[in-house]
């Protein structure tokens, strides 16, 4: 699965971020807004750079399919 770039605004002592900012500028502005509303709290702008996924289902061919094409 490919995705465009996105950023999260994260507070180390808060809940997990859920909103994906589509630009760095949007995330930075949100971090500033949250910092103004929460004096003394730090808000980090994080860019997603890697994703991992567990795949438990694997398929295999049991027999070739005859599609009628002779090659």
C-alpha positions, 0 to 999 in steps of 0.5 A, spaced: 500 500 500 503 506 498 501 513 501 502 520 500 506 523 505 503 525 511 504 528 518 502 527 525 502 532 531 504 528 537 504 530 545 508 525 549 504 525 555 497 525 551 493 520 546 495 517 540 495 522 534 489 520 529 489 526 524 493 526 518 496 532 516 497 532 508 502 538 509 508 539 514 505 546 514 498 544 516 502 540 522 506 545 524 501 550 525 497 545 529 502 544 533 503 551 534 495 552 536 496 546 541 502 549 544 498 556 545 492 552 548 497 548 553 502 552 556 508 548 558 506 542 553 511 540 547 507 538 541 512 534 536 511 534 528 512 527 526 513 525 519 511 518 517 517 515 513 516 507 514 510 502 515 510 495 517 504 490 516 503 483 518 501 478 513 498 472 515 494 469 509 498 466 503 496 463 497 498 458 492 496 455 486 493 448 486 493 447 479 494 451 473 488 454 470 486 452 462 485 459 459 484 456 452 490 460 450 495 455 447 501 458 449 
